[in-house]
């Protein structure tokens, strides 16, 4: 697969088949992704994969939190508001997604179920958790996490797999650490749900649009 094909072919998958992903395939993906750039070659990432019963346990516990209306308690603070034009882009994503899957924005029950589906990793059989040491500088290390995380997404595509950066996967890091036996001094940055896309439903093939280059590129 050519690089341009991978970049243009990647999308955030929101519907997965239950088929398990072989661990050797995930190891192959990470083996390639480890060549991602990092500041000073510090390679600050640690990668922990939840699959099989562990992924199911996490999904169940997260769903329970969601049904209780628990407030997220992430290790890395999440944005609460965006100025324009970012707020408009974020809002458009939600509108386009709901339209593509045929969900009425006023259907509270359906919206709640969609929210709970996020906590169930959209049915993905595995989640690749990216973790950093608590002693690291968060902004720089999170840049590096984004570097290897995106490389993982492209490498997964070459293996016939879909992925999604899933903020919901890190809403309750205390649960993640307990289930995956992570030390308390680690920070759970993000989880990437990975699996075989369900291309027979709109959520499995939806792709968000992108701003035109002229909106953000300039030569000084």
Number of C-alpha atoms within 10 A of each C-alpha: 10 7 9 8 12 16 13 9 12 20 20 20 28 27 27 24 16 15 13 14 17 11 12 9 13 20 12 13 20 20 12 14 20 16 13 17 17 20 11 6 10 10 17 18 21 14 14 16 19 21 21 13 11 17 23 18 17 24 23 14 16 26 19 14 17 21 12 9 9 12 10 15 13 19 17 16 10 11 6 5 8 11 7 9 8 11 11 11 16 12 10 14 14 13 14 15 17 18 13 15 13 11 15 12 12 8 9 11 9 14 15 13 13 16 16 20 19 23 25 24 30 26 24 31 25 28 26 23 23 23 21 22 17 13 9 13 11 16 10 12 21 21 14 22 25 19 17 23 25 20 20 23 26 25 23 25 22 16 14 10 20 28 28 22 20 21 16 20 26 25 26 20 22 17 16 22 16 12 15 16 10 17 10 13 11 17 24 28 24 26 26 26 31 29 28 24 25 19 14 10 14 18 21 21 17 18 18 12 10 7 8 8 8 7 7 7 8 7 3 3
